[in-house]
Amino acid sequence: MQFEELKIVEPILKALKEEEYTSPTSIQEKAIPLILNRNDVLGSAQTGTGKTAAFAIPIIQHLYLDKQQSNRPRKINALIITPTRELAIQIGESFSTYGKYTDLKNTVIFGGVKQTNQVNRLKSGVDILVATPGRLLDLMNQGIINLKDIEYFVLDEADNMLDMGFIHDIKKIIAKLPTKRQSLFFSATMPDNIVALSRTILKNPTKVDVAPISSTAETIQQYIYYTNKSSKLELLNYILEDKEIDQVLLFARTKHGADRITRSLSKKKISSSAIHGNKSQNTRQKALQDFKEGKTRVLVATDIAARGIDIDKLKYVINYEIPNIAETYVHRIGRGGRAGEEGISISICEPEENAYIKEIEKLINKKIEVIEDNPFPQTENPMNKQEKQEFEKEKNKRKQEFFAARKKNKEGESKVNRRNKK
């Protein structure tokens, strides 16, 4: 099928041709006609399936045709809610790309930066607003944004939204929307709480289910190294000695872990950057841009920060730490090998993560190929239940001692400062 067969208007087709988009993906082929027909849609589609275009293209078409018929003033008629700044920016760029010949304006708002520029763009008039929940509610409470003119509403990455604790914010936003609207709801997974939330948003929705979470692209070659926890950094350096591995998206479980990996790579003269929630928006955007342009070899990301990262022809994904949720593994490696391109996934597994690999292999119904030529093989056994309890107890004790010492130091500094002032 070609995009022309989906009854898309010429200005959007022209933009798609410039991007060399000719054939719609499965989610686009199924969802676009439904949305053009003004159906509410419940979409189940994982990252990398083209779902942004699946809702952006028909929304642009609706607004374009509506404005041609009525020549009404510019108001916020479409609202897209998404959990992270990176994903919001990516969605905004997609609307700009597909709608470049329609005279529609969109803008993106998110927290973590001053609101001045965002407010100025809103005051100049926009048709489409892409927002993260916190900043949207903030500007609504200030009286800067009113949702009374919303005709098209999209909740994207719903499962991730709930994981990040946005459920109450979402309910507050929904309460302010007009009851007469078209609503679109997209989520990679559909657990009971997601289905329950969708029922409060959608009216007689048509369900579109594409690329189930258990599937991994056939174009992605999957490999695993079994090693010890203490050997992970050394093994990573060994893997990166292969200069052909020139652009790597590497996943870490925590923010501090991402920073630690980046520092270690820098000592080995391997260019790298970390992106996570503790980094400023400008720092994150620069790190992502440098990575896309090839200035940085390794981009270290947490799962949350990686939402919205869309890099053409990304080949290498490394799981430095194995996720404890099997579906997350599928999301991660799906960043590579897109649009039929070849991808390579490399996982580095310590003893405590062996059970996670079994769950992943069960989910994807496939054995991950083990690399036997490994200079740092796994020799340790996973901790038993008692050892885990003792380890956690000792870790918590050290954490409490650390915070107690830091508090004592701060109190000491305060006393010195007060004496100096006197």
C-alpha positions, 0 to 999 in steps of 0.5 A: 500500500502507498500513502496516496491510497489512504486519502491523504491531502496533497500538502501532507503527501508532498511533505511525506514524499520529501521525507521519502516516506512511500509506504505506511507501516502497519500501525499507520495503515490501520489507524490513519483511516480510522482517525480520518473517519473520526473514530476514537482509537485504542492503539497497542504499538511499541516504540519504532512502529511509526505510531507518531505519524499514525496519529499526527498525519490524520490530526493535521489533515483534520485541522487543515480541512477544518481551517480551510472551510471556516477560516477560524482564528488560531486556537489550541485545537489538538493536544498530545500528552506524552511522558518525557521531554525527549518524546515531546520534542520528537513528536513536535518535530514530526508535526512540523515535518508532516504539516510544513505545507499546511500553515498549521502551527505547533509548539512543545511545552515541558518542565525543567526549563524556564517557561518564558519562551514557551509562553511567548510561543503560546501567546503568538497562537498555536493549533497543536500543543504537545505537552508533558503533564506537569508543565501543562497543569502548571500553565493551566493553573496560571491561566495561560492555557485553556483546553476548552477548544480541544477537538483532538486529544492524544495520550501517548505512551500511556503505560510509561505515563502511569509508571512515572506516576502521572495518573493523577495529573492525567485525570486532572487534565482529562477533567478540563477537556470538552466532552465532545472531542476525538480521543486517541490512546496509545500504549505499548502494553495493555495491563488492566490499569491501562485498559481501565484508564482508556475507558475514561477517555475513549468513546466506543473505540476501535482497537488497533493492535500491532507488533505485540511486545513479545516480538523482536525484529528479525533484522536484529542479531542478539548476543549475550556475554555472561560475566561477573558484576565486578568485570562488567566495565572491563568487558564493556571496554573489551567489546568497544575495542572493536572500532566497527562498533562506532555508534552505540546506545547503551542502557543503564538501570540507574542515573548514577550508574549511567554517570559512572559508566560515562566516567569510566569510558572517558578514562579509556578515551572513548567519547560518551555522554549520559542522558537521564532525569538529573541532566538539564534539558539543554544538556540532554538535547546537546548529548543527543544531537552530538550522538546523532551527528557522530561526535559521540560514540556511546550514548548512555541512557536510562529507560525513561530518558531513552523514550523518544530517542529516534535515530536513523540507522542506529545499529548497536544497542548494548544492555549494560544491565539486564532489565528485570521486566522482559518487555523492556528488553524488547523496547530497548533493542527495538531502538536498532534495526529499524525500517528493515536495517540490520541491528545488533544487540549485545547484553552483558549479564551478571549472575544476579541477572541470569533469571532475567535472561530466562524470562526474556528468552521465554517472552521472545520465544528465542535463545539469545546467542552466547558469546563463548570467546569471552575474556571475563567469563561468569564464574560467580553464582547468584546470591541465595536468599539469605545472602541477598538479605544480608547484602541489602541490610549492609547496603542500607546500613552504609546508606544511612551512615553516609546520609548521617555523615553528610547531615553532620557535615552540613550542620557543622558548616552552618555553625561555622557560617553563623560564627563567621557572620557574627 
